[in-house]
Amino acid sequence: SYVLSQPPSVSVAPGETARMTCGGNNIGRRSVHWYQRKPGQAPLVVIYYDSDRPSGIPERFSGSNSGDTATLTISRVEAGDEADYYCQVWDSSSDNVVFGGGTKLTVL
Amino acid sequence: QLQLQESGSRLVKPFQTLSLTCSVSGASIDTGSYCWSWIRQQPGKGPEWIGYIYHTGLTYFNPSLQSRAAISIDTSNNQFSLGLTSVTAADTAIYYCARTQVMGIHRLFDSWGQGTLVTVSS
């Protein structure tokens, strides 16, 4: 089955840029969606189809996908961005949704 | 504004059936434009898709849970429900319901409930 790998944690200072990766075999051939989860809140799509941003999500959030790595980038990080971030794809070979294990973003 | 809210038993005994309902407000679930999913997240793990249902009642499941999971839909009450049989401690998780876009090879969970913690324990 298809596996997505995410680093468990990323730490950045306010105002800096956070980059969170999602690794998978030829993931660049798939569409990747990114979700933000804060404690006690409903998870939220922050990037879909690799790089599209839903309305209401700040332009500071961007995504890219190529080769074996998809990346979620948050520019000018704010304290309110502290959350868990998950990548997700559809695996047609197993007819299954695949999520990464998640990256906890800490704002120092 | 679309809202989803999970409800149901929060403590389930081993080998019994977990039952949850998702109440949807702000939009009708009786639409062919979306389907409706259950997703769970076990402690310390990433989310796991359980399955989804169309307004017609057609369902699709995660192959690893297909033998134990059932999803039903009640369009008159704008709700859909999950049943998971023969639960064990490994089924302890936060359970979410979510609206799902299904387009070809793409699946996008574009709106989620806040989730409900279900604990399996005697």
Interface residues (C-beta under 8 A of the other chain):
Chain A: L4 Q6 S31 H33 Y35 G40 Q41 A42 P43 L44 V45 Y48 Y49 P54 Y86 Q88 W90 S92 S94 D95 N96 V97 F99 G100 G101 G102
Chain B: L4 K45 G46 P47 E48 W49 Y60 N62 P63 Y96 A98 I105 H106 R107 L108 F109 D110 S111 W112 G113 Q114 G115
